[in-house]
Amino acid sequence: RTGVIEYILKTCEGTGIGTALAHQIVDEFGSRSAIDVLKSNPDAVADKIIRLSPEAAGKASEKLIADQQCQNTKIDLLGLLAKRGFQLGPMIDQCLTAFGPLAVERIKKDPFTLMVRRMLSAGFMRVDQLYCDLGLPQDRLKRQLMCAWHAMQSGMNGSTWFSRAQIEKAIGERVSGN
């Protein structure tokens, strides 16, 4: 549901469909059918949704049809990344460019790939929260490495030297919760 609503909002931007209308469309037609009905029969959607004009529904239909090749991947990405603080528009585009239709699977397997590829708004705290929410192994070596990298990046005080104890402390606090 979240992914479908976010997809409608992002894809139909500039058509007059805002958050309230996107929710009404999904409520009326269901998250599985809302996009298909809006693409194939925009007049029926405009008839059911009082504040949606036939012109706006028609424009939305055109935008959705033009974007249908990436539709499912975008919906899944939006469902995965929405409400996590990521800048969704640029992030979705970057994920599609980097991973294509396998973007969701790649991110679910290794969310830190967003950081490694330096994607916009993919900082350690956001990506680590996604990693934890996905139920991935908490003690994974890559997570520890990314935590160490983050500690060094955020602890820049002009020095290029970090003691082992500083890094171990940062990893211990974030990764093991000590």
C-alpha positions as a Markdown table, in Angstrom:
| # | Residue | x | y | z |
|---|---|---|---|---|
| 1 | Arg | 0.0 | 0.0 | 0.0 |
| 2 | Thr | 2.7 | 2.5 | 0.9 |
| 3 | Gly | 4.7 | 1.7 | -2.2 |
| 4 | Val | 1.6 | 2.1 | -4.4 |
| 5 | Ile | 0.7 | 5.4 | -2.9 |
| 6 | Glu | 4.2 | 6.7 | -3.1 |
| 7 | Tyr | 4.5 | 5.5 | -6.7 |
| 8 | Ile | 1.3 | 7.3 | -7.7 |
| 9 | Leu | 2.5 | 10.5 | -6.0 |
| 10 | Lys | 6.0 | 10.4 | -7.6 |
| 11 | Thr | 4.9 | 9.3 | -11.1 |
| 12 | Cys | 1.8 | 11.5 | -11.3 |
| 13 | Glu | 3.6 | 14.6 | -9.9 |
| 14 | Gly | 2.2 | 17.7 | -11.6 |
| 15 | Thr | -1.2 | 16.2 | -12.4 |
| 16 | Gly | -3.0 | 17.5 | -9.4 |
| 17 | Ile | -3.0 | 14.2 | -7.5 |
| 18 | Gly | -1.7 | 14.8 | -4.0 |
| 19 | Thr | -1.5 | 12.6 | -0.9 |
| 20 | Ala | -5.2 | 12.7 | -0.1 |
| 21 | Leu | -6.3 | 11.8 | -3.6 |
| 22 | Ala | -3.7 | 9.1 | -3.9 |
| 23 | His | -5.0 | 7.6 | -0.6 |
| 24 | Gln | -8.6 | 7.8 | -1.9 |
| 25 | Ile | -7.7 | 6.1 | -5.2 |
| 26 | Val | -6.0 | 3.2 | -3.3 |
| 27 | Asp | -8.9 | 3.0 | -0.8 |
| 28 | Glu | -11.5 | 2.9 | -3.6 |
| 29 | Phe | -9.7 | 0.5 | -6.0 |
| 30 | Gly | -7.3 | -1.4 | -3.7 |
| 31 | Ser | -3.6 | -1.4 | -3.7 |
| 32 | Arg | -3.4 | -4.2 | -6.3 |
| 33 | Ser | -5.7 | -2.5 | -8.8 |
| 34 | Ala | -5.4 | 1.2 | -8.3 |
| 35 | Ile | -2.6 | 1.8 | -10.8 |
| 36 | Asp | -4.1 | -0.5 | -13.5 |
| 37 | Val | -7.5 | 1.2 | -13.3 |
| 38 | Leu | -6.0 | 4.6 | -13.3 |
| 39 | Lys | -3.9 | 3.7 | -16.4 |
| 40 | Ser | -6.7 | 1.9 | -18.3 |
| 41 | Asn | -9.8 | 3.8 | -17.3 |
| 42 | Pro | -9.0 | 7.3 | -15.9 |
| 43 | Asp | -12.6 | 8.5 | -16.4 |
| 44 | Ala | -13.9 | 5.8 | -14.1 |
| 45 | Val | -11.4 | 6.9 | -11.4 |
| 46 | Ala | -12.5 | 10.5 | -11.9 |
| 47 | Asp | -16.1 | 9.4 | -11.5 |
| 48 | Lys | -15.4 | 7.7 | -8.2 |
| 49 | Ile | -13.0 | 10.3 | -6.7 |
| 50 | Ile | -15.0 | 13.5 | -6.4 |
| 51 | Arg | -12.1 | 16.0 | -6.3 |
| 52 | Leu | -10.3 | 14.4 | -9.2 |
| 53 | Ser | -11.0 | 15.9 | -12.6 |
| 54 | Pro | -11.1 | 13.8 | -15.8 |
| 55 | Glu | -8.3 | 15.9 | -17.2 |
| 56 | Ala | -6.1 | 15.2 | -14.1 |
| 57 | Ala | -6.9 | 11.5 | -14.3 |
| 58 | Gly | -6.1 | 11.5 | -18.0 |
| 59 | Lys | -2.7 | 13.2 | -17.4 |
| 60 | Ala | -2.0 | 10.7 | -14.6 |
| 61 | Ser | -2.9 | 7.8 | -16.9 |
| 62 | Glu | -0.4 | 9.1 | -19.5 |
| 63 | Lys | 2.4 | 9.4 | -17.0 |
| 64 | Leu | 1.7 | 5.9 | -15.6 |
| 65 | Ile | 1.6 | 4.3 | -19.0 |
| 66 | Ala | 4.9 | 6.0 | -19.9 |
| 67 | Asp | 6.5 | 4.6 | -16.8 |
| 68 | Gln | 5.1 | 1.1 | -16.7 |
| 69 | Gln | 8.4 | -0.6 | -17.7 |
| 70 | Cys | 9.8 | 0.3 | -14.3 |
| 71 | Gln | 6.5 | 0.3 | -12.3 |
| 72 | Asn | 6.9 | -2.8 | -10.2 |
| 73 | Thr | 10.5 | -2.2 | -9.3 |
| 74 | Lys | 9.7 | 1.4 | -8.3 |
| 75 | Ile | 6.7 | 0.4 | -6.2 |
| 76 | Asp | 8.8 | -2.2 | -4.4 |
| 77 | Leu | 11.7 | 0.3 | -3.9 |
| 78 | Leu | 9.2 | 2.9 | -2.6 |
| 79 | Gly | 7.7 | 0.4 | -0.2 |
| 80 | Leu | 11.2 | -0.5 | 1.1 |
| 81 | Leu | 12.6 | 3.0 | 1.4 |
| 82 | Ala | 9.6 | 5.3 | 2.1 |
| 83 | Lys | 9.4 | 6.9 | 5.5 |
| 84 | Arg | 13.1 | 6.2 | 6.3 |
| 85 | Gly | 14.5 | 9.7 | 5.6 |
| 86 | Phe | 15.9 | 8.9 | 2.1 |
| 87 | Gln | 15.4 | 11.4 | -0.6 |
| 88 | Leu | 13.1 | 9.1 | -2.6 |
| 89 | Gly | 13.1 | 10.7 | -6.1 |
| 90 | Pro | 16.9 | 10.7 | -6.6 |
| 91 | Met | 17.4 | 7.5 | -4.6 |
| 92 | Ile | 14.9 | 5.5 | -6.7 |
| 93 | Asp | 16.6 | 6.8 | -9.9 |
| 94 | Gln | 20.0 | 5.9 | -8.6 |
| 95 | Cys | 18.9 | 2.4 | -7.6 |
| 96 | Leu | 17.4 | 1.8 | -11.0 |
| 97 | Thr | 20.5 | 3.0 | -12.8 |
| 98 | Ala | 22.8 | 1.0 | -10.6 |
| 99 | Phe | 20.8 | -2.3 | -10.2 |
| 100 | Gly | 18.0 | -2.2 | -12.7 |
| 101 | Pro | 15.1 | -4.5 | -12.1 |
| 102 | Leu | 17.0 | -6.4 | -9.3 |
| 103 | Ala | 17.3 | -3.3 | -7.2 |
| 104 | Val | 15.0 | -4.4 | -4.4 |
| 105 | Glu | 16.6 | -7.9 | -4.1 |
| 106 | Arg | 20.1 | -6.3 | -4.1 |
| 107 | Ile | 19.2 | -3.8 | -1.3 |
| 108 | Lys | 17.4 | -6.4 | 0.8 |
| 109 | Lys | 20.5 | -8.6 | 0.6 |
| 110 | Asp | 23.0 | -5.8 | 1.4 |
| 111 | Pro | 21.6 | -2.3 | 2.3 |
| 112 | Phe | 25.1 | -1.0 | 2.8 |
| 113 | Thr | 25.5 | -1.1 | -1.0 |
| 114 | Leu | 23.6 | 2.2 | -0.9 |
| 115 | Met | 26.5 | 3.7 | 1.1 |
| 116 | Val | 29.3 | 2.1 | -0.9 |
| 117 | Arg | 27.8 | 3.5 | -4.1 |
| 118 | Arg | 27.5 | 6.9 | -2.3 |
| 119 | Met | 23.8 | 7.3 | -3.1 |
| 120 | Leu | 22.1 | 10.5 | -2.1 |
| 121 | Ser | 20.9 | 10.5 | 1.5 |
| 122 | Ala | 22.3 | 7.0 | 2.2 |
| 123 | Gly | 24.2 | 7.8 | 5.4 |
| 124 | Phe | 25.2 | 5.1 | 7.9 |
| 125 | Met | 22.4 | 5.7 | 10.4 |
| 126 | Arg | 19.6 | 5.4 | 7.9 |
| 127 | Val | 21.1 | 2.4 | 6.1 |
| 128 | Asp | 22.0 | 0.7 | 9.3 |
| 129 | Gln | 18.4 | 1.1 | 10.5 |
| 130 | Leu | 17.2 | -0.4 | 7.3 |
| 131 | Tyr | 19.7 | -3.2 | 7.7 |
| 132 | Cys | 18.4 | -3.9 | 11.3 |
| 133 | Asp | 14.7 | -3.7 | 10.2 |
| 134 | Leu | 15.4 | -6.3 | 7.5 |
| 135 | Gly | 16.5 | -8.7 | 10.2 |
| 136 | Leu | 20.0 | -9.2 | 8.8 |
| 137 | Pro | 22.8 | -10.6 | 11.0 |
| 138 | Gln | 23.7 | -8.0 | 13.6 |
| 139 | Asp | 27.3 | -9.1 | 13.9 |
| 140 | Arg | 28.1 | -9.2 | 10.1 |
| 141 | Leu | 31.6 | -8.1 | 9.3 |
| 142 | Lys | 30.5 | -5.7 | 6.6 |
| 143 | Arg | 28.2 | -3.9 | 9.1 |
| 144 | Gln | 31.2 | -3.5 | 11.5 |
| 145 | Leu | 33.3 | -2.2 | 8.7 |
| 146 | Met | 30.7 | 0.4 | 7.7 |
| 147 | Cys | 30.3 | 1.4 | 11.3 |
| 148 | Ala | 34.1 | 1.9 | 11.6 |
| 149 | Trp | 34.1 | 3.9 | 8.4 |
| 150 | His | 31.2 | 6.1 | 9.7 |
| 151 | Ala | 33.0 | 6.6 | 13.0 |
| 152 | Met | 36.1 | 7.8 | 11.2 |
| 153 | Gln | 34.2 | 10.1 | 8.8 |
| 154 | Ser | 32.1 | 11.6 | 11.6 |
| 155 | Gly | 35.0 | 11.9 | 14.0 |
| 156 | Met | 37.2 | 14.0 | 11.7 |
| 157 | Asn | 38.9 | 16.5 | 13.9 |
| 158 | Gly | 41.8 | 17.3 | 11.6 |
| 159 | Ser | 43.7 | 14.3 | 12.5 |
| 160 | Thr | 44.3 | 11.4 | 10.1 |
| 161 | Trp | 45.0 | 9.0 | 12.9 |
| 162 | Phe | 42.5 | 6.9 | 14.8 |
| 163 | Ser | 43.4 | 4.5 | 17.5 |
| 164 | Arg | 42.2 | 0.9 | 17.5 |
| 165 | Ala | 40.4 | 1.6 | 20.8 |
| 166 | Gln | 38.4 | 4.5 | 19.2 |
| 167 | Ile | 37.2 | 2.3 | 16.4 |
| 168 | Glu | 36.5 | -0.7 | 18.6 |
| 169 | Lys | 34.5 | 1.6 | 20.9 |
| 170 | Ala | 32.4 | 2.9 | 18.0 |
| 171 | Ile | 31.8 | -0.6 | 16.7 |
| 172 | Gly | 30.9 | -1.8 | 20.1 |
| 173 | Glu | 28.5 | 1.0 | 20.8 |
| 174 | Arg | 26.6 | 0.7 | 17.5 |
| 175 | Val | 26.9 | -2.9 | 16.4 |
| 176 | Ser | 26.8 | -4.8 | 19.7 |
| 177 | Gly | 25.0 | -2.1 | 21.8 |
| 178 | Asn | 27.7 | -2.1 | 24.5 |
